[in-house]
Amino acid sequence: MTRQYPVVYEWAGKNFSGYAPDVPGCIATGKTLDLMRSMLKGALESHLQWMHNEGESIPDASDEVTLDLEPDAEFPHPRGYYVIVERLSITMPKSKAAKPKLTKIKTAATKRRTLQAA
């Protein structure tokens, strides 16, 4: 199953950075836009799988994105700065198969060793 998350790519002067506003804390960078898309897709899929494994709820994909493009004196935009917003198709996490439970011991160890710390 896939879900279409809105993502934001920013040209930072020497490379692209990208993030999905619906998934805080998950970012990626890439030298080219194609590499950025690939890196962010992998980062999002890994991040969502981690959230799923930890029992956290997976955020829904929003329908719209609001960006603040006002100039910032402390962090000025580089020359040629621009932003791309698009939807990225992300494969959703799969549940891990339950491990089989041990029902009986098939063999027993015949010797035991004691290990001591050096």
N, C-alpha and C positions, 0 to 999 in steps of 0.2 A: 504494500500500500504506500502511496506517495502523498505528499501534501505540498502545496505551493506557498512557500514563505516569501514575503516581500524582503528584498535585500537592498542594501545601499553600498555602492562602490564610490570611493572618492579618489581622484587623482591627487597624489601628494607631492608632485614635482619629479620624483624619481621612480615611484612605484604606485601601485594601487593598494588601498586598504579597503576592507569590506566587513560588513556586519549585518545581522538580521535584528531589527529593533524588537522583535517578539522573543528573542532568545538572548537575554542579557549575559554578558561575559564571554560570548563566543565571537572571536574576530579572526581575521586572517589577512595576509598581505601577499602580493604577487607582482612580479616585474611587468607582466602584460595583463590585459583584461581577461583573456582566455585562461591564463594561469590562475588569476584571481578567482574566477568562477569555479574552477576545479578545486582550488585550495579551500574556498569557503564551503563548497558542497561537502567535502570530506570532513571539515571541521564541524559543520552543523550535524551531520549524520553521527559522528563520534560523540558529540556533546549530548545529543538527544538520546543515544544509546546509553550513555553514562547516567543521564537523569532517570531513564527507565529502570536501569539496574539498581539504582539507589532508592527506587520507589517514589521518586518525585513525579509530579504531574507534568505531562508534556504540554507546553503552551500551544494554544490555537494560533493559526495564521490569521493575521488581521487583514481587513479589506483595504485599508489605506494607511499611508505613512505620512507623518508630519515632520518636516526638516526645518531646522533653524539655520538659515543661510546668511544671517546678518554678519557683517564683518566683526572680527574680534581683535582688538588692539594687542592683547597679550599673545594670541596665537594667530597671526595673519596667514591668510591663504597664500600658497605659492603661486607664482605666475602660471597662468594656464589652468588654474584649478577648475575642476568641474565635477559634477555628481551624476551618477547613473542610478536610477531606481528601477528594478525589475522584479519579476517573480522567479524563484529558483525552485525546481522540483527536487524535493528531499525525500529519500526513502525512509519511512518510519521504522522505529526499532521493532525487532521481533522478540517475542518472549522466548526465554531460554527454556529448553526442554528440561523437565524435572529429572534429577539424577535418580537412578534406581536405588532403592533402599536395600541395605545388606540384610539378608534374612537369616543366614547362618554362616558359620565359619567353615570353609572347605578344608583348610589345612592349618595345622598349628606349628609354630616354630619349635624346633627340637633343642636349640641352644639359645642362650641369652648372653649378651655381652654387656659389660659395664664399661662405659666410657668416662674417663676423667679429664677434666680440663687441665691443660698444661700450665 
